[in-house]
Structure formats: C-alpha cells, structure tokens
Amino acid sequence: GELARGLADLTSPALAQTMQSIYHNPPAIDDAALEKFSVVSICQQYRQLQRT
C-alpha cells in the first residue's frame, strides 16, 4: 500500500533517501487509520487481554 514507500533497504544511503522522500511527500493518513491508536481503542484492547 501507500505506506510501503517507507520501507528501505538496510543501508545508510537507502534509509536516508527513503526518509527524504517521505519527508518531502508524506503519505495521506486519514482519521480512520489513526483511530486504532486512540486512547479509547488502546484501552479496549487492553481490557480484552483480561478476558483471555
């Protein structure tokens, strides 16, 4: 997907090039994608751990 652009080979030049590319052309991140990192979502996941 779109976020795969952030993957880089394990060399310093490749990482630097990827970081520059992402910095200058950041991927679009919508609210739905960020929702799984919300406090409410994380707390719900944590509570689910108690049930297993």
N, C-alpha and C positions, 0 to 999 in steps of 0.2 A: 504494500500500500504506500501511501504518501509518506509515512514516517520511515520507510525503509531507506529513504535518502540519507538518513542519519547514520547508517551503518558504514563503517570504514574498515579498510584493511588494517592489520596490526603493525603499521609503521608510522613513524612520526610525520612524514610528509603527507601520507594519506589521511591521517587524522586531522592535520592542520587544514588540508584542502576541504575536507568534509565539514569541519567546524565553520570555516569561512563561508561555504556555500549555504549552510543552514542559517548562519547569522545574517547574511545578505538577502536570503529568500526563505524566511521562516515558513513552516507549514501552517496551514489554517487549522486551528484547534477550536472546535465548537463546544458549547456548554454541555452537550450530551457526553462528549468524550471526557470532560473534566469531572462529570458527576460521580464517577466511581472513586474519585479521590476526595470527595466531600467528607466532612466530619460525620454527617449522618450515615452515609454509606459505609464508612470505615467502622463506625460503632455497631452498625447492624451486622457486619461481617464478624466482628469480634464476638458479639453475642451468639452468633451461630456456632462458634467454636465450643461454647459451653454445652451445646446440645449433642455433640458427637462423642 
